[in-house]
């Protein structure tokens, strides 16, 4: 689950909320984290040959609807390079050998 909490509504900072929530998370064996939405997320996009999802994400990013930093796009095909670079984002092509994917995953 994901919840977004307005800090003014509870009067706690992200650090204070983490401190107060920790016993609850421990009691129920939860894996959880608190992220301050005032800090932009860094998101690496990983794409294959089809463009529809990448085009949608890049449009949302460029329009400001997807408020994040995109340091690069990584792909196992070179097809989307020009689109990504047109947006000013570095593109990294990592070929994957279908018989031995380990080197590509390590890279």
C-alpha positions in Angstrom: 0.0 0.0 0.0 1.0 3.6 -0.5 -0.3 6.5 1.6 0.5 10.2 1.1 0.2 12.2 4.3 0.2 16.0 4.4 2.7 16.8 7.1 0.6 19.8 8.3 -2.3 17.4 9.0 -0.3 15.5 11.7 2.3 18.0 12.8 5.3 15.7 12.3 8.3 15.7 10.1 9.2 12.6 8.0 11.8 11.7 10.5 9.4 12.1 13.4 6.7 10.0 11.6 9.3 7.3 11.0 10.2 7.2 14.7 6.6 7.0 15.8 5.6 4.4 13.3 8.6 2.1 13.8 7.0 0.1 16.8 3.9 -0.5 14.7 5.9 -1.7 11.7 7.9 -4.0 14.0 4.9 -5.4 15.7 3.3 -6.4 12.4 6.5 -7.5 10.7 6.1 -4.8 8.0 8.6 -3.7 5.4 8.0 0.0 5.2 9.6 3.4 4.6 8.7 7.0 4.8 9.7 9.2 1.9 9.4 13.0 1.9 7.6 13.9 -1.3 9.3 17.3 -1.2 12.5 15.5 -2.3 12.3 14.5 -5.9 12.8 10.8 -6.7 15.5 9.7 -9.1 14.0 7.2 -11.6 15.9 5.2 -14.1 13.6 4.0 -16.9 14.2 0.6 -18.4 12.7 -0.1 -21.8 12.6 -2.7 -24.5 11.5 -2.2 -28.2 8.0 -1.0 -27.8 7.6 2.7 -27.4 4.1 3.3 -26.0 4.9 3.2 -22.3 8.2 5.1 -22.7 6.4 7.8 -24.8 3.7 8.2 -22.1 6.3 8.4 -19.3 8.4 11.0 -21.1 5.4 13.1 -22.0 4.2 13.0 -18.3 7.8 13.9 -17.2 8.1 16.7 -19.7 4.7 18.2 -18.8 5.5 18.1 -15.1 2.8 15.5 -14.3 5.6 13.0 -13.4 7.7 15.0 -11.0 11.0 13.2 -10.8 14.5 13.3 -12.1 15.3 10.8 -14.9 19.2 10.4 -14.9 19.1 7.9 -17.8 17.1 5.3 -19.8 18.5 1.8 -20.1 17.5 -0.6 -22.8 18.4 -4.0 -24.2 17.6 -2.6 -27.7 18.9 0.6 -29.4 15.5 1.4 -30.9 14.5 4.2 -28.5 17.8 6.0 -28.4 16.9 9.0 -30.6 13.6 9.6 -28.7 15.3 9.5 -25.3 18.2 11.7 -26.4 15.8 14.2 -28.0 14.4 14.7 -24.5 18.0 15.4 -23.3 18.3 12.2 -21.3 21.3 9.9 -21.5 20.5 6.5 -23.2 22.4 3.3 -22.3 22.2 0.3 -24.6 22.9 -3.0 -22.8 22.6 -5.9 -25.2 21.3 -9.1 -23.6 22.4 -12.6 -24.8 19.3 -14.8 -24.4 21.6 -17.7 -23.6 23.6 -15.9 -20.8 21.9 -12.9 -19.3 24.3 -12.6 -16.3 26.8 -10.2 -17.9 24.0 -7.8 -19.0 22.4 -7.9 -15.5 25.8 -7.3 -13.9 26.3 -4.3 -16.1 
